[in-house]
Amino acid sequence: MEQGTQLMRDSEFFPAAEKALGSRLRVIEQGNLGGSGGYARGQLESVRKGTATYALMMDDDVVCEPEGIIRAVTFADLARRPTIVGGHMFNIYSRSRLHSFGEIVQPWRFWWQTRLDGYSDWDFAARNLRSARWLHKRADVDFNGWFMCLIPRQVLERIGLRCRCSSSGTTASSGCAPGGRLPDGLAARRGGVAHPVVGQERRLGLAVLLPPAQPVRRRAAALAVRAGRPDGAGVSQPPGQAPGLHAVRHRAAAPPGLEDVLAGPHALHGQLPTKLGEVRALMTRFTDMQLKADRDDLPPVRRDKPPKKGKDDAEIPGRLSQLITAGLMPLRQLRPVRPMSREFPETDLTAMDAMWYRLARYDSAVVSMNDGTSAALYRRDPELFRDLLKRTVEIHQRLHREWPRLAEEYRSALASVTSPEAWEETFRPWTDGDDD
């Protein structure tokens, strides 16, 4: 599946790969329809052709050992019934750390977590495999990660293809979690399809290396389809996050994601070709969305006064202190910004240290990204804060008012939205005249 601007066929390595693979290679080029569009097209072609036994879902920046693919296929071949086989995710920046083994969805607030009998971020440099007894077993999960997920073709034929929302981190009808890691893989579970993550015993472990991901917010459509809460409680925010948190962090957070949900399920496919362009246009309006590869492209740190004694960024406040800060920080938006902060950032922060209770202290800051390859300038804007907070409260109130209707609409439309016929219509601009 080719959706990028740097085409694979233009690579100097492509001719050799094409020659080696021969007739087995087929490159399909289409517009950038997001992660869900790429995955769904691959799944659709697999179902259409009918010759493949499995579809293997992987992210595009993994490092995969071929042995892991052989193990996954062998395990699925020996399963007594159709089984979605999941792999583990190791941190590519710290290769001894197991970042994700197997995850479940908390039904009371529809949020994911590590299995209760497992651990996250397990460092094999500190504890070897032999001493980690919890790793020596099969673990059944609610969904399998997008980083390595083997799906039988007959499962795709039975429950449909990937929903459009999966590119936003909300659903994946096939049972393979999207970039946001929160799927509607429960559809496969309810259909009787097992979701094991293979244990590490007898060298059967399946794993890939990948940069660790951060949680994303947009899971509302999946919750509308699957959650049992009639009032939609917990839909709009991850646990522990207030509606104005992103605004407090000087992030250009706005309600368009929830507005997409309110538009209903039948608008999802129509948004695919245009959504990426809309997001990129939005990014040009805010400095915190404009990444600079070279830190020197951003202004140096300068401030009128040094930080007060005991108020450095190394301090991690306790729970009570965070609650007090959360209550007081919005009041800070009533104060004007310090003049020098418009020209010069007041501090440099790494992505790990850019927590809301730190960022909210400053009128501007340079924040580096998780991989350390770029940075962005964050600026406090009281007027924008008030606008975003007002819009966010309004959209949340509307969401809760309309939740019963929305939930019923999404449940009723799930089969049609994920059907091959719906996806064929979405892909039509890139399939007309294709005789293959």
Secondary structure, DSSP 8 states (H G I E B T S, - for coil): -B-SSS-GGGSTTHHHHHHHHGGG----B----HHHHHHHHHHHHHHHH---SEEEE--TT-EE-HHHHHHHHHHHHH-SS-B-EE-EEEETTSTTEEEES-EEEETTTTEEEE-TTS-SSEETTTS-TTT-GGGSS-EE-SBB-TTSEEEEHHHHHHH----GGGGGTS--TTSB--TTS---THHHHHTT-B-EE--SGGG---EEEE------S--HHHHHHH---TT-TTSSS-TT--TTHHHHTT----THHHHHHHT-GGGHHHHHHHHHHHHHHHHTT-GGG--BSSGGGS-----SS---TT--TT----HHHHHHHHHHHHHHTTS---GGGGTS-S-EE-TTT--HHHHTT-SEEEEE-TTSS-EEEEE--HHHHHHHHHHHHHHHHHHHHHHHHHHHHHHHHHHHHTSHHHHHHHHGGGTTT---
